[in-house]
Amino acid sequence: MKNERGSSLLTVLLITIIFTVLGLAILSAAIGGAQRTEARKDEVELAAQAAAVMNESIAHLSQELAVNQLFYLTDEKLINIDSYLSPLLQELRGRGMNIKDISSSHYHIQPSQTFTRVYEFSYTAKRKQGEGGERSKTMKRTVFLSPTPSFLRYAVGSGPQGTLLLQGASEINGNVFSHTLLSNNTAMYKDGASTQLNQISSSDTLYPRIFGEVLLKDNLNGLKNFQDASLLNFFDEDSKVIISRDVNDYMEVNFGKTLLQLLTKISGGSVILKESDFQDHNLPFVIEKLIEPCKAALSQHMLNKSSPLNSCTRFTMIEPGLNYRDIENISNQSAKSVLYANLEVSPAGTLSVKNHQAGDYPPLYIKGNLKLHPQAWLIVHGDLEIQPQSGRPIEIDGNILVTGNLRIKGDTVDDRSQPEKTEDDEVQFDSTVYVLGQSEISNTNIKGIDSSQLVLMSRKDLMITRINEFKDIGADTITPLKAFFYTEGKAELYGVGSLFQIDGGIFARDMLTINSIRQNKVARSNRLGSNIVPRNAQQGQQSRFSVTHDLSVLLNQLDALPRVDRYQILLEDPIIE
């Protein structure tokens, strides 16, 4: 028989050891969890402390820039602007803020030529921990100071007295601004299958989805007390949105002042005009003043076509009736601006400019690449039509001023003259375009050249339709539209059959209307109706109209953007390390 004496003791000891180890493990886990909780609490508190100091510093900077008369920006102050900014930045450094000027090193800004500055603000919050230990959290934020209008702050907006109408399931990544915001879950669209011209139909869809702050001057769907608002009555449930009343000064675009600055620069300071000159009936006078130094040479040239234009040192002339390819042959090595206008000369040699509104001469057509010298402008006294053709993208590299209307319009047939099944007309831009009339973009894709974009500033209404037409989300490669659109009038956009993905922004001073559904497959109409999916099937699908705010426009088109006489502060998202 086996001897089992002492086995009970061993069993007891083994069980004791097991429970001791388990107890120690539980105790260790509890202590570790408490330490991790304490560490996480410290991290949250340190991040909050860093954010508070950062926000206070930026608010102080904004206040000083707004009230200090040193920062009422005139051309004479450009040479001294850094000396004006230095004491203010030094005061913020005294609060523990680390400030680095990255204007030149990161953004290639030449400080002697512009008021714009870019700084990296950083603040490190610290807390001692145990014997010689320390925890810290650093917040960094890129801060832009630029004398540009307020609309550049926003992904989407209207105002300061305007109305923003979000009809259906648009998606906005960035801040939104308006005097009045109206939001609903019904999208309007133009029914191509209807027998009635431009028939407007409607479709039940989801509410807009916003990731950002909504800043309103007055009301949201008639509600002025935003604290009482249930977001689900106005926005999609996946939104991350804060609604607040805007109490800041809004810096508007002054078209007359902007054009005065622009033409003064183009003319080398020789043109003497007033803001009030930029009314429709005065535009021939403006062009005459612009070409004043060239009048004698132009008169001789028109009376005797063999007479050279060498003495016209600032302009290359494009006359109506010439083949559109003439503009493609312009050398981008010359800093001369290009002027398209209908000139007439009397027998006595007096030169005058015809008013294009009378319909006396055709638009200027661009059907191929245009590349201007960086300091040159294309000035079109009349209408401009940019006409990409199927399968042949064109590039527009240069800034443009149009005194009439702008139309960017692709064709509706493919290269075999058959109705298009895929939208393949395309214009690539690196341009700022000012339009004193109406602007219309249709039947074409708009892209940027490399990392650049289009900035379109229209004094009258803006219409954009049929963008990325016939394309499915996910199945097709969609290049976002790198553009910022602004109009003094109204703008109406349809993200139903079209597919808008804008990196930049869209803003209308009077009224902005955006219609959109959520549907990955392209929405089409035929005689049996449309294939728009029901509202309950749109959940989980992507919006056919999305905007992501992009500040790169501020730097890429810096020289041509409208300028105001005060700094505004634009901020990139904070980084916490």
C-alpha positions as CSV (number, residue, x, y, z in Angstrom):
1,M,0.0,0.0,0.0
2,K,1.1,3.6,-0.9
3,N,2.0,5.9,1.9
4,E,-0.2,9.1,1.6
5,R,0.8,10.7,4.8
6,G,1.4,14.4,4.3
7,S,-0.5,14.7,1.0
8,S,-3.2,16.9,2.7
9,L,-0.6,19.3,3.8
10,L,0.8,19.6,0.3
11,T,-2.6,20.1,-1.1
12,V,-3.3,22.9,1.4
13,L,0.1,24.5,0.6
14,L,-0.6,24.3,-3.1
15,I,-4.0,25.9,-2.8
16,T,-2.6,28.6,-0.6
17,I,0.1,29.4,-3.1
18,I,-2.4,29.5,-5.9
19,F,-4.7,31.9,-4.1
20,T,-1.8,34.0,-2.9
21,V,-0.6,34.4,-6.5
22,L,-4.1,35.2,-7.7
23,G,-4.5,37.7,-4.9
24,L,-1.2,39.4,-5.8
25,A,-2.2,39.4,-9.5
26,I,-5.6,41.1,-8.6
27,L,-3.8,43.5,-6.3
28,S,-1.3,44.3,-9.0
29,A,-4.0,44.8,-11.6
30,A,-5.9,47.1,-9.2
31,I,-2.8,49.1,-8.4
32,G,-1.9,49.3,-12.2
33,G,-5.4,50.2,-13.1
34,A,-5.4,53.0,-10.5
35,Q,-2.1,54.2,-11.8
36,R,-3.3,54.1,-15.4
37,T,-6.5,55.9,-14.4
38,E,-4.4,58.5,-12.6
39,A,-2.1,58.8,-15.6
40,R,-5.1,59.2,-18.0
41,K,-6.6,61.8,-15.6
42,D,-3.4,63.7,-15.7
43,E,-3.2,63.5,-19.5
44,V,-6.8,64.9,-19.8
45,E,-6.1,67.6,-17.3
46,L,-2.8,68.6,-18.9
47,A,-4.4,68.6,-22.4
48,A,-7.2,70.8,-21.0
49,Q,-4.7,73.2,-19.4
50,A,-2.7,73.4,-22.7
51,A,-5.9,74.1,-24.7
52,A,-7.0,76.8,-22.2
53,V,-3.7,78.7,-22.5
54,M,-3.7,78.2,-26.3
55,N,-7.3,79.6,-26.6
56,E,-6.6,82.5,-24.3
57,S,-3.5,83.4,-26.2
58,I,-5.2,83.3,-29.6
59,A,-8.2,85.3,-28.2
60,H,-5.8,88.0,-26.9
61,L,-4.0,88.1,-30.2
62,S,-7.3,88.5,-32.0
63,Q,-8.5,91.3,-29.7
64,E,-5.3,93.3,-30.1
65,L,-5.3,92.9,-33.9
66,A,-8.9,94.2,-34.0
67,V,-8.6,97.3,-31.8
68,N,-5.0,98.4,-32.2
69,Q,-4.7,101.1,-34.9
70,L,-1.2,99.9,-35.8
71,F,-2.9,97.0,-37.5
72,Y,-5.2,99.1,-39.7
73,L,-3.3,97.8,-42.8
74,T,-2.2,100.2,-45.5
75,D,0.5,99.7,-48.1
76,E,2.8,102.1,-46.2
77,K,2.8,99.8,-43.2
78,L,4.0,96.8,-45.0
79,I,7.7,97.5,-44.4
80,N,7.2,97.9,-40.6
81,I,4.6,95.2,-40.0
82,D,7.0,92.7,-38.3
83,S,8.1,95.4,-35.9
84,Y,4.4,96.1,-35.0
85,L,3.8,92.3,-34.5
86,S,6.9,91.7,-32.5
87,P,5.9,93.2,-29.1
88,L,2.5,91.4,-29.2
89,L,4.1,88.1,-29.9
90,Q,6.7,88.7,-27.2
91,E,3.9,89.3,-24.7
92,L,2.4,85.9,-25.6
93,R,5.8,84.2,-25.2
94,G,5.9,85.7,-21.7
95,R,2.8,83.6,-20.9
96,G,4.8,80.5,-21.8
97,M,3.7,80.3,-25.4
98,N,6.4,79.1,-27.8
99,I,5.9,80.9,-31.2
100,K,7.8,80.1,-34.4
101,D,7.5,82.1,-37.6
102,I,7.1,79.5,-40.4
103,S,6.0,81.8,-43.1
104,S,9.1,81.5,-45.3
105,S,10.4,78.0,-44.2
106,H,7.1,76.1,-44.6
107,Y,5.0,78.2,-46.9
108,H,7.5,80.2,-49.1
109,I,5.9,83.5,-48.2
110,Q,8.1,86.5,-48.9
111,P,7.6,88.8,-45.9
112,S,8.7,91.9,-47.8
113,Q,5.8,91.5,-50.3
114,T,2.8,90.6,-48.2
115,F,1.1,91.2,-44.8
116,T,0.4,87.4,-44.4
117,R,2.3,85.6,-41.7
118,V,2.1,82.0,-40.5
119,Y,3.1,81.0,-37.0
120,E,3.3,77.7,-35.1
121,F,2.0,78.2,-31.6
122,S,2.8,75.6,-29.0
123,Y,2.3,75.3,-25.3
124,T,3.5,72.5,-22.9
125,A,1.6,71.9,-19.7
126,K,3.7,70.1,-17.1
127,R,3.0,68.3,-13.8
128,K,5.6,66.8,-11.4
129,Q,5.2,63.1,-10.7
130,G,6.9,61.3,-7.8
131,E,10.6,61.4,-7.3
132,G,12.0,63.7,-10.0
133,G,9.3,62.5,-12.5
134,E,7.2,64.7,-14.7
135,R,4.3,64.4,-17.0
136,S,3.7,66.8,-19.8
137,K,1.3,67.5,-22.7
138,T,2.0,69.8,-25.7
139,M,-0.6,71.4,-27.9
140,K,0.5,72.8,-31.3
141,R,-1.6,74.9,-33.6
142,T,-0.8,76.6,-36.9
143,V,-2.0,80.2,-36.9
144,F,-2.5,82.2,-40.1
145,L,-2.6,86.0,-40.0
146,S,-3.9,87.4,-43.3
147,P,-5.8,90.5,-44.4
148,T,-8.4,88.4,-46.3
149,P,-12.2,88.4,-46.2
150,S,-14.0,86.4,-43.6
151,F,-15.6,84.0,-46.1
152,L,-12.3,82.1,-46.4
153,R,-12.8,80.9,-42.8
154,Y,-15.8,78.7,-43.8
155,A,-16.4,75.6,-45.7
156,V,-20.0,76.7,-46.6
157,G,-21.7,80.0,-45.9
158,S,-23.9,82.9,-46.8
159,G,-24.1,86.4,-45.5
160,P,-23.6,88.4,-43.4
161,Q,-27.3,89.1,-44.1
162,G,-27.8,86.1,-46.4
163,T,-29.6,82.7,-46.2
164,L,-28.2,79.3,-46.3
165,L,-30.6,76.6,-47.5
166,L,-29.4,73.0,-47.0
167,Q,-31.8,70.7,-48.7
168,G,-31.1,67.1,-48.1
169,A,-28.0,65.1,-47.2
170,S,-25.0,67.2,-48.0
171,E,-21.9,66.6,-45.9
172,I,-19.7,69.5,-44.6
173,N,-16.3,69.1,-42.9
174,G,-15.5,72.5,-41.5
175,N,-17.3,75.6,-40.1
176,V,-20.5,77.0,-41.5
177,F,-21.6,80.6,-41.4
178,S,-24.9,82.4,-42.2
179,H,-27.4,85.0,-41.0
180,T,-30.3,82.5,-41.4
181,L,-29.9,78.7,-41.9
182,L,-32.7,76.6,-43.2
183,S,-32.3,72.8,-43.1
184,N,-34.6,70.0,-44.3
185,N,-34.5,66.4,-45.5
186,T,-35.9,66.9,-49.0
187,A,-33.6,67.5,-52.0
188,M,-34.6,69.2,-55.2
189,Y,-33.2,68.2,-58.6
190,K,-33.7,68.9,-62.3
191,D,-35.4,65.9,-64.0
192,G,-33.7,65.3,-67.3
193,A,-36.5,62.9,-68.4
194,S,-39.2,65.4,-68.0
195,T,-40.9,66.8,-71.1
196,Q,-40.9,70.2,-69.4
197,L,-37.7,72.3,-69.7
198,N,-35.7,72.4,-66.4
199,Q,-38.5,70.5,-64.5
200,I,-37.7,70.6,-60.8
201,S,-38.5,67.4,-58.9
202,S,-38.0,66.5,-55.2
203,S,-36.8,63.5,-53.3
204,D,-37.1,62.5,-49.7
205,T,-33.6,62.0,-48.2
206,L,-31.6,62.4,-45.0
207,Y,-30.7,65.6,-43.1
208,P,-27.3,67.4,-43.7
209,R,-24.3,66.0,-41.8
210,I,-21.9,68.6,-40.4
211,F,-18.6,68.1,-38.7
212,G,-17.7,71.6,-37.3
213,E,-19.2,74.7,-35.8
214,V,-22.3,76.4,-37.2
215,L,-22.1,80.2,-36.6
216,L,-25.3,82.1,-37.1
217,K,-26.2,85.8,-36.9
218,D,-29.9,85.3,-36.4
219,N,-31.8,82.0,-36.6
220,L,-31.9,78.3,-37.4
221,N,-35.2,77.3,-39.1
222,G,-36.8,80.2,-37.3
223,L,-35.4,79.3,-33.9
224,K,-33.3,82.0,-32.3
225,N,-32.6,80.3,-29.0
226,F,-30.2,77.6,-30.2
227,Q,-30.0,76.0,-26.7
228,D,-33.6,74.8,-27.2
229,A,-32.7,73.1,-30.5
230,S,-32.7,69.4,-31.0
231,L,-30.0,68.7,-33.5
232,L,-31.9,65.7,-34.9
233,N,-34.6,68.1,-36.2
234,F,-32.0,69.9,-38.3
235,F,-28.9,67.6,-38.9
236,D,-28.1,64.0,-39.4
237,E,-27.6,61.9,-36.2
238,D,-24.0,61.3,-37.1
239,S,-23.1,65.0,-37.1
240,K,-20.6,66.4,-34.7
241,V,-21.8,70.0,-34.7
242,I,-21.9,73.0,-32.3
243,I,-24.4,75.8,-32.9
244,S,-23.6,79.2,-31.6
245,R,-24.4,82.8,-32.3
246,D,-21.7,84.8,-34.1
247,V,-20.8,88.1,-32.5
248,N,-17.6,88.8,-34.4
249,D,-17.2,91.5,-37.0
250,Y,-17.6,90.0,-40.5
251,M,-15.1,91.4,-43.0
252,E,-16.8,91.5,-46.4
253,V,-15.4,91.5,-49.9
254,N,-15.5,95.0,-51.4
255,F,-15.5,94.2,-55.1
256,G,-14.9,97.9,-56.2
257,K,-11.9,98.3,-53.8
258,T,-10.5,94.9,-54.8
259,L,-10.7,95.7,-58.5
260,L,-9.2,99.1,-57.9
261,Q,-6.2,97.5,-56.1
262,L,-5.9,94.9,-58.8
263,L,-5.9,97.3,-61.8
264,T,-3.6,99.7,-60.1
265,K,-1.1,96.8,-59.7
266,I,-1.6,95.6,-63.3
267,S,-1.1,99.1,-64.6
268,G,2.0,99.8,-62.5
269,G,0.2,102.6,-60.7
270,S,-0.5,104.6,-63.8
271,V,-4.3,104.1,-63.7
272,I,-6.3,106.6,-61.6
273,L,-9.8,105.2,-60.8
274,K,-12.4,105.2,-58.1
275,E,-14.3,102.3,-56.5
276,S,-17.5,103.7,-58.0
277,D,-16.1,103.4,-61.6
278,F,-16.7,99.6,-61.5
279,Q,-20.3,99.7,-62.5
280,D,-21.5,98.1,-65.7
281,H,-22.1,101.3,-67.6
282,N,-18.6,102.6,-66.6
283,L,-16.6,99.5,-67.7
284,P,-15.6,100.9,-71.1
285,F,-14.2,103.9,-69.3
286,V,-12.2,101.7,-67.0
287,I,-10.7,99.8,-69.9
288,E,-9.8,103.1,-71.6
289,K,-8.1,104.3,-68.5
290,L,-6.2,101.0,-68.3
291,I,-4.8,101.3,-71.8
292,E,-4.2,105.1,-71.6
293,P,-0.4,104.7,-72.0
294,C,-1.0,102.6,-75.2
295,K,-3.6,104.7,-76.9
296,A,-1.4,106.4,-79.4
297,A,0.3,103.1,-80.4
298,L,-3.1,101.3,-80.6
299,S,-4.6,104.1,-82.8
300,Q,-1.7,103.9,-85.2
301,H,-1.9,100.1,-85.2
302,M,-5.6,100.1,-86.0
303,L,-5.3,102.7,-88.7
304,N,-2.3,101.0,-90.2
305,K,-2.1,97.3,-89.4
306,S,1.6,97.2,-90.2
307,S,2.3,99.6,-87.4
308,P,4.0,97.8,-84.5
309,L,2.8,97.8,-80.9
310,N,6.2,97.9,-79.3
311,S,5.5,101.0,-77.3
312,C,2.6,99.3,-75.5
313,T,4.8,97.8,-72.8
314,R,2.2,96.5,-70.4
315,F,-0.3,94.8,-72.6
316,T,-0.7,92.3,-75.4
317,M,-3.9,92.9,-77.3
318,I,-6.3,90.2,-78.5
319,E,-8.9,91.5,-80.9
320,P,-12.4,90.0,-81.4
321,G,-12.8,87.8,-84.4
322,L,-9.4,86.2,-84.2
323,N,-9.1,82.5,-84.0
324,Y,-9.2,81.2,-80.4
325,R,-5.8,79.5,-80.9
326,D,-4.2,83.0,-80.9
327,I,-4.5,83.1,-77.2
328,E,-2.8,79.7,-76.8
329,N,0.3,81.2,-78.6
330,I,0.8,83.9,-75.9
331,S,4.3,83.5,-74.4
332,N,4.4,82.9,-70.6
333,Q,7.8,84.5,-70.6
334,S,6.4,87.9,-71.0
335,A,5.1,89.8,-68.0
336,K,2.7,91.7,-70.2
337,S,-1.0,91.3,-69.3
338,V,-3.3,90.2,-72.1
339,L,-6.3,92.4,-73.0
340,Y,-9.3,91.3,-75.0
341,A,-11.6,94.2,-76.0
342,N,-13.4,95.6,-79.0
343,L,-11.6,98.9,-79.8
344,E,-12.7,101.4,-82.4
345,V,-10.8,104.4,-83.8
346,S,-12.3,107.5,-85.4
347,P,-10.9,109.0,-88.6
348,A,-9.3,111.7,-86.3
349,G,-7.4,108.9,-84.5
350,T,-9.5,109.0,-81.3
351,L,-9.6,105.5,-79.6
352,S,-12.6,104.2,-77.7
353,V,-13.8,101.0,-76.2
354,K,-17.1,99.4,-77.1
355,N,-19.5,98.2,-74.4
356,H,-19.8,94.4,-74.7
357,Q,-23.2,94.4,-73.1
358,A,-24.6,95.7,-76.4
359,G,-23.7,92.4,-78.0
360,D,-21.4,94.0,-80.5
361,Y,-18.8,91.3,-80.5
362,P,-18.4,87.6,-79.5
363,P,-17.0,86.2,-76.3
364,L,-13.4,85.2,-76.1
365,Y,-13.2,81.4,-76.4
366,I,-10.5,79.3,-74.8
367,K,-10.4,75.7,-76.1
368,G,-6.8,74.8,-75.3
369,N,-4.1,75.4,-72.7
370,L,-3.4,78.9,-71.4
371,K,-0.3,79.7,-69.4
372,L,0.5,83.2,-68.3
373,H,3.5,84.8,-66.7
374,P,3.0,84.8,-62.8
375,Q,2.7,88.6,-62.9
376,A,0.5,88.8,-65.9
377,W,-3.3,88.8,-66.1
378,L,-5.8,88.0,-68.8
379,I,-8.4,90.8,-68.9
380,V,-11.5,90.1,-70.9
381,H,-13.7,93.1,-71.6
382,G,-16.7,91.0,-72.5
383,D,-17.7,87.4,-72.0
384,L,-15.3,84.5,-71.6
385,E,-16.2,80.9,-72.6
386,I,-13.9,78.0,-71.6
387,Q,-14.8,75.0,-73.6
388,P,-13.1,71.6,-72.8
389,Q,-13.8,68.9,-75.3
390,S,-14.3,65.2,-74.8
391,G,-11.2,63.3,-73.7
392,R,-8.9,66.4,-74.1
393,P,-8.3,68.1,-70.8
394,I,-7.1,71.7,-70.9
395,E,-5.0,73.7,-68.3
396,I,-5.6,77.3,-67.3
397,D,-2.6,78.6,-65.5
398,G,-2.9,82.3,-64.8
399,N,-5.2,84.9,-63.2
400,I,-8.2,86.3,-65.1
401,L,-10.5,89.3,-64.9
402,V,-13.8,89.1,-66.8
403,T,-16.0,92.2,-67.1
404,G,-18.9,90.2,-68.6
405,N,-20.1,86.6,-67.9
406,L,-18.1,83.5,-67.5
407,R,-19.2,80.1,-68.9
408,I,-17.1,76.9,-68.4
409,K,-19.0,74.3,-70.4
410,G,-18.0,70.9,-71.7
411,D,-19.7,69.2,-74.6
412,T,-22.5,66.6,-74.3
413,V,-21.1,64.2,-76.9
414,D,-18.0,62.0,-76.9
415,D,-15.2,62.0,-79.4
416,R,-17.4,59.9,-81.8
417,S,-20.2,62.5,-81.6
418,Q,-22.3,60.1,-79.6
419,P,-24.2,61.2,-76.4
420,E,-21.7,61.0,-73.5
421,K,-22.1,58.0,-71.1
422,T,-19.2,59.1,-69.0
423,E,-18.3,62.8,-68.2
424,D,-14.7,63.2,-69.6
425,D,-14.5,66.9,-70.2
426,E,-12.0,68.5,-67.8
427,V,-10.4,71.8,-67.0
428,Q,-7.4,72.1,-64.7
429,F,-6.8,75.4,-62.9
430,D,-4.2,77.3,-61.1
431,S,-6.1,80.6,-61.2
432,T,-8.0,83.3,-59.4
433,V,-10.8,84.5,-61.6
434,Y,-12.9,87.6,-61.0
435,V,-16.2,87.9,-62.9
436,L,-18.3,91.0,-62.9
437,G,-21.2,89.3,-64.5
438,Q,-22.7,85.8,-63.9
439,S,-20.8,82.6,-63.7
440,E,-21.9,79.2,-65.0
441,I,-20.1,75.9,-64.8
442,S,-21.6,72.8,-66.4
443,N,-20.9,69.4,-68.1
444,T,-17.3,69.4,-67.0
445,N,-15.0,68.3,-64.3
446,I,-12.9,71.0,-62.5
447,K,-9.6,70.0,-61.0
448,G,-6.4,71.7,-59.8
449,I,-3.0,71.7,-61.4
450,D,-0.8,69.8,-59.1
451,S,-1.6,71.1,-55.6
452,S,-3.2,74.3,-56.8
453,Q,-6.8,75.2,-57.3
454,L,-9.4,77.6,-58.8
455,V,-10.7,80.6,-56.8
456,L,-13.8,82.0,-58.6
457,M,-15.1,85.4,-57.4
458,S,-18.3,86.3,-59.1
459,R,-20.2,89.6,-58.6
460,K,-23.5,88.1,-59.9
461,D,-25.2,84.8,-59.6
462,L,-23.3,81.5,-59.8
463,M,-24.6,78.2,-61.2
464,I,-22.7,74.9,-61.0
465,T,-24.3,71.8,-62.5
466,R,-23.4,68.3,-63.8
467,I,-20.0,67.8,-62.1
468,N,-18.5,64.3,-62.1
469,E,-21.7,63.3,-63.9
470,F,-22.5,59.6,-64.5
471,K,-20.0,58.5,-61.8
472,D,-20.6,56.1,-58.9
473,I,-19.0,56.6,-55.5
474,G,-16.4,54.0,-54.9
475,A,-16.6,52.4,-58.4
476,D,-15.0,55.4,-60.1
477,T,-11.9,57.4,-59.3
478,I,-13.2,60.8,-58.1
479,T,-10.6,63.6,-57.8
480,P,-11.9,66.3,-55.4
481,L,-12.5,69.7,-56.9
482,K,-9.8,72.0,-55.5
483,A,-11.7,75.2,-55.5
484,F,-13.1,78.1,-53.5
485,F,-16.3,79.6,-55.0
486,Y,-17.7,83.0,-53.9
487,T,-20.5,85.1,-55.3
488,E,-22.0,88.4,-54.3
489,G,-25.4,87.1,-55.6
490,K,-27.0,83.7,-55.3
491,A,-25.7,80.2,-55.9
492,E,-27.6,77.0,-56.4
493,L,-25.9,73.5,-56.6
494,Y,-27.3,70.1,-57.1
495,G,-25.6,66.9,-55.7
496,V,-28.1,64.4,-57.1
497,G,-27.1,63.4,-60.6
498,S,-23.9,65.4,-60.1
499,L,-21.2,64.4,-57.7
500,F,-19.5,67.3,-55.8
501,Q,-16.5,66.6,-53.7
502,I,-15.0,70.1,-53.0
503,D,-11.7,70.7,-51.2
504,G,-12.0,74.4,-50.5
505,G,-15.3,76.1,-49.9
506,I,-18.5,77.6,-51.3
507,F,-20.0,80.9,-50.2
508,A,-22.8,83.2,-51.5
509,R,-23.4,86.6,-50.0
510,D,-27.1,86.7,-50.9
511,M,-28.3,83.1,-50.8
512,L,-26.7,79.7,-51.1
513,T,-28.8,76.6,-51.9
514,I,-27.4,73.1,-51.7
515,N,-29.4,70.0,-52.7
516,S,-28.0,66.5,-52.1
517,I,-28.9,62.9,-51.5
518,R,-26.9,59.9,-50.1
519,Q,-26.5,57.4,-52.9
520,N,-23.4,55.6,-54.1
521,K,-24.8,54.7,-57.5
522,V,-25.3,57.5,-59.9
523,A,-28.8,58.9,-59.9
524,R,-30.4,58.8,-63.3
525,S,-33.8,59.7,-64.8
526,N,-35.7,58.0,-67.6
527,R,-39.2,57.9,-68.9
528,L,-40.1,55.4,-66.1
529,G,-38.8,57.7,-63.4
530,S,-35.6,57.9,-61.4
531,N,-33.5,55.3,-59.6
532,I,-33.1,57.4,-56.5
533,V,-33.2,55.0,-53.5
534,P,-35.7,55.5,-50.7
535,R,-34.8,57.5,-47.7
536,N,-34.4,54.5,-45.4
537,A,-32.0,52.9,-47.9
538,Q,-29.7,55.9,-48.0
539,Q,-28.4,55.4,-44.5
540,G,-24.8,54.1,-44.8
541,Q,-24.3,55.5,-48.3
542,Q,-22.2,58.5,-49.1
543,S,-23.3,62.0,-49.8
544,R,-23.2,63.2,-53.4
545,F,-22.3,66.7,-52.2
546,S,-19.5,67.0,-49.8
547,V,-17.2,70.0,-48.9
548,T,-14.0,69.9,-46.9
549,H,-12.6,73.2,-45.8
550,D,-9.0,73.7,-47.1
551,L,-6.9,76.7,-46.1
552,S,-4.2,76.0,-48.8
553,V,-6.1,78.4,-51.1
554,L,-5.1,81.2,-48.8
555,L,-1.4,80.6,-49.6
556,N,-1.5,79.3,-53.2
557,Q,-3.5,82.2,-54.5
558,L,-2.2,84.8,-52.0
559,D,-1.3,87.6,-54.4
560,A,-4.6,87.6,-56.2
561,L,-7.1,87.2,-53.3
562,P,-9.2,90.2,-52.2
563,R,-7.6,92.2,-49.4
564,V,-9.2,93.9,-46.5
565,D,-7.7,96.4,-44.1
566,R,-7.6,94.2,-41.0
567,Y,-6.0,91.0,-40.1
568,Q,-8.2,87.9,-39.6
569,I,-7.0,84.8,-37.8
570,L,-7.4,81.4,-39.5
571,L,-6.5,78.3,-37.6
572,E,-5.7,74.7,-38.5
573,D,-6.9,71.9,-36.2
574,P,-4.8,71.5,-33.0
575,I,-2.3,68.7,-32.6
576,I,-1.7,67.2,-29.1
577,E,1.5,65.4,-28.3
